[in-house]
Amino acid sequence: MKSPNKHLIALINYAVLVPLVHFIPQWLSPYLPVNEFVQVLIIVAIIVPIVSYVVMPITMKILK
């Protein structure tokens, strides 16, 4: 099987990450600690699995 175009995968990643990086910190900020470093760690720990285990498998299935 031919793998999907790497540029298309990068574009999809970008399109998915922009809203996640914009909205998740806003939604979670009232519940997060004051320390900004800890906030970033928690937010990244939420965003990475969403992209890795939800969005990309669905995307790869659609593109194949």
N, CA, C and O atoms as CSV, one atom per row, in Angstrom:
chain,resi,resn,atom,element,x,y,z
A,1,MET,N,N,0.816,-1.184,0.000
A,1,MET,CA,C,0.000,0.000,0.000
A,1,MET,C,C,0.864,1.254,0.000
A,1,MET,O,O,1.923,1.306,0.625
A,2,LYS,N,N,0.391,2.239,-0.702
A,2,LYS,CA,C,1.100,3.513,-0.751
A,2,LYS,C,C,0.719,4.340,0.479
A,2,LYS,O,O,-0.459,4.466,0.814
A,3,SER,N,N,1.722,4.894,1.139
A,3,SER,CA,C,1.444,5.704,2.325
A,3,SER,C,C,0.987,7.100,1.896
A,3,SER,O,O,1.360,7.578,0.824
A,4,PRO,N,N,0.180,7.748,2.735
A,4,PRO,CA,C,-0.293,9.093,2.399
A,4,PRO,C,C,0.859,10.099,2.295
A,4,PRO,O,O,1.912,9.927,2.909
A,5,ASN,N,N,0.637,11.122,1.527
A,5,ASN,CA,C,1.617,12.181,1.325
A,5,ASN,C,C,1.983,12.820,2.667
A,5,ASN,O,O,1.104,13.182,3.449
A,6,LYS,N,N,3.279,12.954,2.925
A,6,LYS,CA,C,3.754,13.519,4.196
A,6,LYS,C,C,3.309,14.972,4.371
A,6,LYS,O,O,3.068,15.416,5.493
A,7,HIS,N,N,3.201,15.700,3.279
A,7,HIS,CA,C,2.768,17.089,3.357
A,7,HIS,C,C,1.292,17.184,3.753
A,7,HIS,O,O,0.896,18.085,4.493
A,8,LEU,N,N,0.499,16.260,3.261
A,8,LEU,CA,C,-0.912,16.219,3.634
A,8,LEU,C,C,-1.068,15.880,5.116
A,8,LEU,O,O,-1.905,16.466,5.802
A,9,ILE,N,N,-0.278,14.950,5.603
A,9,ILE,CA,C,-0.306,14.580,7.028
A,9,ILE,C,C,0.089,15.789,7.883
A,9,ILE,O,O,-0.529,16.052,8.915
A,10,ALA,N,N,1.114,16.517,7.454
A,10,ALA,CA,C,1.550,17.710,8.193
A,10,ALA,C,C,0.444,18.767,8.199
A,10,ALA,O,O,0.216,19.411,9.223
A,11,LEU,N,N,-0.232,18.951,7.090
A,11,LEU,CA,C,-1.324,19.921,7.014
A,11,LEU,C,C,-2.483,19.523,7.932
A,11,LEU,O,O,-3.071,20.374,8.599
A,12,ILE,N,N,-2.803,18.243,7.964
A,12,ILE,CA,C,-3.867,17.758,8.843
A,12,ILE,C,C,-3.465,17.954,10.304
A,12,ILE,O,O,-4.279,18.401,11.112
A,13,ASN,N,N,-2.233,17.628,10.647
A,13,ASN,CA,C,-1.744,17.870,12.013
A,13,ASN,C,C,-1.884,19.337,12.387
A,13,ASN,O,O,-2.347,19.660,13.481
A,14,TYR,N,N,-1.493,20.212,11.498
A,14,TYR,CA,C,-1.588,21.639,11.760
A,14,TYR,C,C,-3.042,22.052,11.978
A,14,TYR,O,O,-3.358,22.770,12.926
A,15,ALA,N,N,-3.923,21.591,11.089
A,15,ALA,CA,C,-5.332,21.956,11.179
A,15,ALA,C,C,-5.978,21.447,12.468
A,15,ALA,O,O,-6.898,22.076,12.990
A,16,VAL,N,N,-5.510,20.331,12.977
A,16,VAL,CA,C,-6.049,19.773,14.217
A,16,VAL,C,C,-5.427,20.457,15.436
A,16,VAL,O,O,-6.122,20.726,16.415
A,17,LEU,N,N,-4.147,20.733,15.381
A,17,LEU,CA,C,-3.459,21.306,16.541
A,17,LEU,C,C,-3.849,22.754,16.830
A,17,LEU,O,O,-3.922,23.147,17.995
A,18,VAL,N,N,-4.097,23.539,15.811
A,18,VAL,CA,C,-4.404,24.957,16.039
A,18,VAL,C,C,-5.621,25.134,16.956
A,18,VAL,O,O,-5.512,25.846,17.954
A,19,PRO,N,N,-6.762,24.526,16.666
A,19,PRO,CA,C,-7.889,24.726,17.591
A,19,PRO,C,C,-7.654,24.095,18.964
A,19,PRO,O,O,-8.086,24.644,19.978
A,20,LEU,N,N,-6.975,22.952,19.004
A,20,LEU,CA,C,-6.710,22.327,20.300
A,20,LEU,C,C,-5.814,23.213,21.164
A,20,LEU,O,O,-6.072,23.389,22.354
A,21,VAL,N,N,-4.776,23.762,20.571
A,21,VAL,CA,C,-3.843,24.605,21.318
A,21,VAL,C,C,-4.510,25.930,21.705
A,21,VAL,O,O,-4.138,26.545,22.705
A,22,HIS,N,N,-5.465,26.353,20.938
A,22,HIS,CA,C,-6.157,27.604,21.250
A,22,HIS,C,C,-7.212,27.411,22.345
A,22,HIS,O,O,-7.265,28.195,23.293
A,23,PHE,N,N,-8.043,26.384,22.227
A,23,PHE,CA,C,-9.195,26.253,23.113
A,23,PHE,C,C,-8.936,25.483,24.406
A,23,PHE,O,O,-9.466,25.863,25.450
A,24,ILE,N,N,-8.159,24.440,24.373
A,24,ILE,CA,C,-7.958,23.624,25.579
A,24,ILE,C,C,-7.362,24.441,26.728
A,24,ILE,O,O,-7.856,24.331,27.850
A,25,PRO,N,N,-6.331,25.252,26.506
A,25,PRO,CA,C,-5.830,26.060,27.633
A,25,PRO,C,C,-6.892,27.014,28.205
A,25,PRO,O,O,-6.957,27.217,29.417
A,26,GLN,N,N,-7.712,27.589,27.335
A,26,GLN,CA,C,-8.766,28.485,27.818
A,26,GLN,C,C,-9.783,27.733,28.669
A,26,GLN,O,O,-10.208,28.223,29.716
A,27,TRP,N,N,-10.167,26.555,28.223
A,27,TRP,CA,C,-11.171,25.771,28.950
A,27,TRP,C,C,-10.641,25.259,30.283
A,27,TRP,O,O,-11.381,25.185,31.263
A,28,LEU,N,N,-9.359,24.905,30.319
A,28,LEU,CA,C,-8.805,24.290,31.521
A,28,LEU,C,C,-8.162,25.266,32.495
A,28,LEU,O,O,-7.919,24.910,33.648
A,29,SER,N,N,-7.886,26.467,32.065
A,29,SER,CA,C,-7.144,27.401,32.918
A,29,SER,C,C,-7.772,27.633,34.290
A,29,SER,O,O,-7.025,27.788,35.255
A,30,PRO,N,N,-9.091,27.667,34.438
A,30,PRO,CA,C,-9.627,27.853,35.792
A,30,PRO,C,C,-9.334,26.684,36.734
A,30,PRO,O,O,-9.371,26.841,37.954
A,31,TYR,N,N,-9.048,25.527,36.171
A,31,TYR,CA,C,-8.846,24.324,36.979
A,31,TYR,C,C,-7.383,23.951,37.170
A,31,TYR,O,O,-7.064,23.022,37.912
A,32,LEU,N,N,-6.496,24.677,36.498
A,32,LEU,CA,C,-5.076,24.346,36.543
A,32,LEU,C,C,-4.350,25.142,37.616
A,32,LEU,O,O,-4.812,26.205,38.031
A,33,PRO,N,N,-3.213,24.622,38.062
A,33,PRO,CA,C,-2.427,25.370,39.057
A,33,PRO,C,C,-1.865,26.663,38.471
A,33,PRO,O,O,-1.857,26.854,37.255
A,34,VAL,N,N,-1.405,27.531,39.333
A,34,VAL,CA,C,-0.885,28.839,38.920
A,34,VAL,C,C,0.440,28.708,38.169
A,34,VAL,O,O,0.727,29.517,37.287
A,35,ASN,N,N,1.234,27.724,38.499
A,35,ASN,CA,C,2.541,27.527,37.875
A,35,ASN,C,C,2.370,27.276,36.377
A,35,ASN,O,O,1.749,26.290,35.978
A,36,GLU,N,N,2.921,28.167,35.547
A,36,GLU,CA,C,2.750,28.059,34.096
A,36,GLU,C,C,3.416,26.827,33.515
A,36,GLU,O,O,2.901,26.237,32.565
A,37,PHE,N,N,4.541,26.432,34.064
A,37,PHE,CA,C,5.221,25.237,33.559
A,37,PHE,C,C,4.351,23.998,33.762
A,37,PHE,O,O,4.251,23.156,32.870
A,38,VAL,N,N,3.734,23.886,34.909
A,38,VAL,CA,C,2.844,22.754,35.186
A,38,VAL,C,C,1.617,22.822,34.277
A,38,VAL,O,O,1.134,21.789,33.813
A,39,GLN,N,N,1.116,24.016,34.022
A,39,GLN,CA,C,-0.009,24.178,33.100
A,39,GLN,C,C,0.339,23.636,31.724
A,39,GLN,O,O,-0.435,22.889,31.125
A,40,VAL,N,N,1.514,24.019,31.229
A,40,VAL,CA,C,1.949,23.555,29.907
A,40,VAL,C,C,2.088,22.037,29.892
A,40,VAL,O,O,1.667,21.388,28.935
A,41,LEU,N,N,2.671,21.467,30.937
A,41,LEU,CA,C,2.820,20.014,30.995
A,41,LEU,C,C,1.461,19.312,30.937
A,41,LEU,O,O,1.309,18.316,30.230
A,42,ILE,N,N,0.498,19.815,31.659
A,42,ILE,CA,C,-0.829,19.196,31.690
A,42,ILE,C,C,-1.531,19.348,30.339
A,42,ILE,O,O,-2.129,18.400,29.830
A,43,ILE,N,N,-1.453,20.527,29.777
A,43,ILE,CA,C,-2.125,20.777,28.498
A,43,ILE,C,C,-1.520,19.933,27.381
A,43,ILE,O,O,-2.248,19.362,26.570
A,44,VAL,N,N,-0.202,19.854,27.336
A,44,VAL,CA,C,0.457,19.020,26.324
A,44,VAL,C,C,0.125,17.548,26.548
A,44,VAL,O,O,-0.039,16.793,25.590
A,45,ALA,N,N,0.026,17.141,27.810
A,45,ALA,CA,C,-0.328,15.754,28.121
A,45,ALA,C,C,-1.753,15.423,27.688
A,45,ALA,O,O,-2.091,14.248,27.543
A,46,ILE,N,N,-2.575,16.413,27.483
A,46,ILE,CA,C,-3.931,16.193,26.978
A,46,ILE,C,C,-3.963,16.241,25.453
A,46,ILE,O,O,-4.606,15.404,24.818
A,47,ILE,N,N,-3.278,17.208,24.870
A,47,ILE,CA,C,-3.333,17.408,23.424
A,47,ILE,C,C,-2.632,16.287,22.652
A,47,ILE,O,O,-3.162,15.816,21.646
A,48,VAL,N,N,-1.472,15.859,23.097
A,48,VAL,CA,C,-0.704,14.844,22.357
A,48,VAL,C,C,-1.480,13.529,22.202
A,48,VAL,O,O,-1.531,12.996,21.094
A,49,PRO,N,N,-2.078,12.991,23.254
A,49,PRO,CA,C,-2.858,11.760,23.045
A,49,PRO,C,C,-4.073,11.947,22.138
A,49,PRO,O,O,-4.432,11.039,21.389
A,50,ILE,N,N,-4.704,13.114,22.200
A,50,ILE,CA,C,-5.847,13.360,21.304
A,50,ILE,C,C,-5.388,13.258,19.852
A,50,ILE,O,O,-6.036,12.608,19.032
A,51,VAL,N,N,-4.280,13.899,19.545
A,51,VAL,CA,C,-3.778,13.869,18.164
A,51,VAL,C,C,-3.248,12.485,17.808
A,51,VAL,O,O,-3.534,11.975,16.725
A,52,SER,N,N,-2.481,11.873,18.703
A,52,SER,CA,C,-1.819,10.599,18.398
A,52,SER,C,C,-2.769,9.411,18.329
A,52,SER,O,O,-2.629,8.547,17.464
A,53,TYR,N,N,-3.735,9.370,19.243
A,53,TYR,CA,C,-4.561,8.174,19.366
A,53,TYR,C,C,-5.981,8.328,18.847
A,53,TYR,O,O,-6.700,7.338,18.717
A,54,VAL,N,N,-6.395,9.550,18.548
A,54,VAL,CA,C,-7.746,9.745,18.020
A,54,VAL,C,C,-7.687,10.261,16.587
A,54,VAL,O,O,-8.197,9.616,15.670
A,55,VAL,N,N,-7.074,11.406,16.397
A,55,VAL,CA,C,-7.114,12.070,15.093
A,55,VAL,C,C,-6.300,11.344,14.038
A,55,VAL,O,O,-6.809,11.075,12.950
A,56,MET,N,N,-5.047,11.021,14.333
A,56,MET,CA,C,-4.198,10.422,13.301
A,56,MET,C,C,-4.659,9.032,12.868
A,56,MET,O,O,-4.633,8.757,11.669
A,57,PRO,N,N,-5.079,8.135,13.769
A,57,PRO,CA,C,-5.585,6.844,13.272
A,57,PRO,C,C,-6.806,7.002,12.357
A,57,PRO,O,O,-6.922,6.305,11.349
A,58,ILE,N,N,-7.709,7.913,12.706
A,58,ILE,CA,C,-8.873,8.151,11.855
A,58,ILE,C,C,-8.433,8.706,10.510
A,58,ILE,O,O,-8.929,8.281,9.467
A,59,THR,N,N,-7.511,9.646,10.531
A,59,THR,CA,C,-7.001,10.253,9.311
A,59,THR,C,C,-6.329,9.211,8.426
A,59,THR,O,O,-6.579,9.167,7.221
A,60,MET,N,N,-5.484,8.378,9.009
A,60,MET,CA,C,-4.786,7.364,8.211
A,60,MET,C,C,-5.774,6.361,7.605
A,60,MET,O,O,-5.590,5.901,6.478
A,61,LYS,N,N,-6.794,6.037,8.347
A,61,LYS,CA,C,-7.807,5.103,7.839
A,61,LYS,C,C,-8.557,5.722,6.654
A,61,LYS,O,O,-8.838,5.043,5.667
A,62,ILE,N,N,-8.873,6.995,6.759
A,62,ILE,CA,C,-9.592,7.679,5.677
A,62,ILE,C,C,-8.718,7.824,4.442
A,62,ILE,O,O,-9.205,7.664,3.322
A,63,LEU,N,N,-7.445,8.121,4.623
A,63,LEU,CA,C,-6.552,8.377,3.485
A,63,LEU,C,C,-6.077,7.119,2.770
A,63,LEU,O,O,-5.590,7.205,1.643
A,64,LYS,N,N,-6.208,5.961,3.392
A,64,LYS,CA,C,-5.746,4.721,2.723
A,64,LYS,C,C,-6.800,4.118,1.859
A,64,LYS,O,O,-6.568,3.082,1.235
